[in-house]
Amino acid sequence: MNERELNTLFNIVTEPEQNAYKLDSVKKMQEIQRIIRVLEISKAQKESFKQISARGLVAFKMLVSNN
């Protein structure tokens, strides 16, 4: 999901003059922080999956080369 889709989904309006989000309430600020946490968790999971996949490939190559 890209930034524009997130803005539309959560009804967040950007301030074009300042090129920044207008966070005039605590609720909006908390929602932005929640989105950031979700995206960071997603990124960490992708990295973990890549590491597991790489280990599996190495193990498979070792198995094939021994036989």
Protein Blocks (a to p, Z undefined) as FASTA:
>chain_A
ZZklmmmmnopacdfklopacdfbfklmmmmmmmmmmmmmmmmmmmmmmmmmmmmmmmmm
mmmmmZZ
